[in-house]
Amino acid sequence: MAESHGGAKSPAAGAHTEAEGGHGGGFPPFESSTYASQLVSLAIFFVVLYVIVSKLALPKVGGAIEARQNKIEGDLTEAQKLKDQSEAALKAYEGELASARSRAQAIGNESRDKANAQADAERKALEEQLATKLAEAEKTIASTRATAMTNVRGIAADAAGTIVQQLTGVVPDAASISAAVDASLKG
């Protein structure tokens, strides 16, 4: 065997590997003597491949496809659920917003009504104060007028007496001056 590794070949080895012309026979798949064994080998290989594919590969691929389909359906279901939740949240938000607006408007109306009521109360209190001051002023005016009229009566009596004295030269009596002044003041 050590000799076969070298550059020289033994005649027995050369006869086994070399045929006439350097090649032996035709291409093995095309040799009619090997058709039957090739067909049996093909059938066995096909059955083994079919069993391997149907028992091992197809269930894994089918499981992967089914898992993927289930995942997609689960994601779609989850997306629909989240969409429904977001729509519900939006409706709740819009409801709260409308409620807040109505509460704000009610508070504004209430504040306006309170301000109007307070302004009316202040106006009435001011009117009462003014009416009281006006009544006091009228009393003061009436008192001042009465005092002035009393003074006017005295001044008029003195003036009438002085005028009559200067015109006639006689001093009139106080009772006749008083009666003349009273008649003149009454109209």
C-alpha positions, 0 to 999 in steps of 0.5 A, spaced: 500 500 500 505 504 501 507 503 494 500 505 491 501 512 494 507 513 490 508 515 483 508 508 480 501 504 479 501 497 480 498 493 474 492 490 478 490 497 480 490 500 473 486 494 470 481 495 475 480 503 474 481 503 467 477 500 461 479 500 454 479 507 452 480 510 459 472 510 460 468 504 462 461 503 459 456 509 459 453 514 464 450 509 470 443 512 470 442 511 462 445 503 463 439 499 462 441 494 467 441 498 473 434 501 471 430 496 476 435 498 482 434 505 480 427 505 480 426 501 487 431 506 490 427 512 487 421 509 490 424 508 497 427 514 497 421 518 495 417 514 501 422 516 506 422 523 504 414 523 504 414 520 511 419 525 513 416 531 510 409 529 512 411 527 519 416 532 521 416 538 516 409 539 514 406 539 522 412 544 524 410 548 518 402 548 519 403 549 526 407 555 524 402 558 519 397 556 524 400 560 530 402 566 525 394 566 523 392 565 531 397 571 532 394 575 527 387 574 529 389 575 536 392 582 534 386 584 530 382 582 536 386 586 540 386 592 536 379 592 535 378 592 543 383 597 543 379 601 538 373 600 541 376 602 548 379 609 545 372 610 542 369 609 548 374 614 552 373 619 546 365 619 547 366 619 555 371 625 554 366 629 549 361 627 555 365 630 560 367 636 556 360 637 554 358 637 562 364 641 564 361 646 559 354 646 562 357 647 569 361 653 567 355 656 563 351 654 570 356 657 574 357 663 570 349 664 570 349 663 577 355 668 578 351 673 574 345 672 577 348 673 584 352 680 581 345 682 579 342 681 586 347 684 589 347 690 585 340 691 586 341 690 593 346 695 593 342 700 589 336 699 594 340 700 600 343 707 596 336 709 594 333 708 601 339 712 604 338 717 599 330 717 601 332 718 608 337 724 606 332 727 602 327 726 607 331 729 612 333 735 607 326 736 606 325 737 614 331 741 614 328 745 609 321 746 612 324 747 619 328 753 615 322 755 612 318 755 618 324 759 621 325 764 615 317 765 615 317 766 622 323 771 621 319 774 615 313 775 619 317 779 624 321 783 619 315 784 615 311 787 621 317 791 623 317 794 616 310 795 615 310 799 622 316 803 619 313 804 612 306 806 615 309 811 620 313 814 615 308 815 611 302 817 615 307 820 621 302 816 626 305 809 630 300 804 628 298 799 634 302 792 634 295 788 633 293 792 626 300 791 623 300 783 625 293 782 622 295 786 616 301 782 615 297 775 616 292 777 611 298 779 606 302 772 607 295 768 606 294 771 599 
